Amino acid sequence: MSDETETETENDGIKLVMAVIRPDKLAEVKRGLAEVGAPSLTVTNVSGRGSQPAKKGQWRGEEYTVDLHQKVKIECIVADIPAEDVVDAIREAAHTGEPGDGKIFVLPVEAAVQVRTGKEGMTAV
């Protein structure tokens, strides 16, 4: 088998699971991910809008609308456990049943390189 074919086959199993959730659900999601064996993640504070309704408020007599809600974006790279398990863990932990619970995306990862060691592919993850 050539190195190129080996690398392509090796990388088929690397997935990026990305979720945008409510900030108050982060601790539960972290616990859920640890339970399925995916404790490594990157968390970013973001804002956005989707199906969650805009909120109106008043400040110093002026009315304003908040249509960008504070969210948390979680990115988790998985290679040794099924991405479906990670998706289920996030979905179960982040679910409230209300609009604005978030979204989960699963993307294939073309390549992975560990900075410190230079390892590539599945061994880098």
Secondary structure by P-SEA (a helix, b strand, c coil): ccaaaaaaaaaccbbbbbbbbbccaaaaaaaaaaaaccccbbbbbbcccccbbbbbbccccbbbbbcbbbbbbbbbbbccccaaaaaaaaaaaacccccccbbbbbbbbcccccccccccccccc
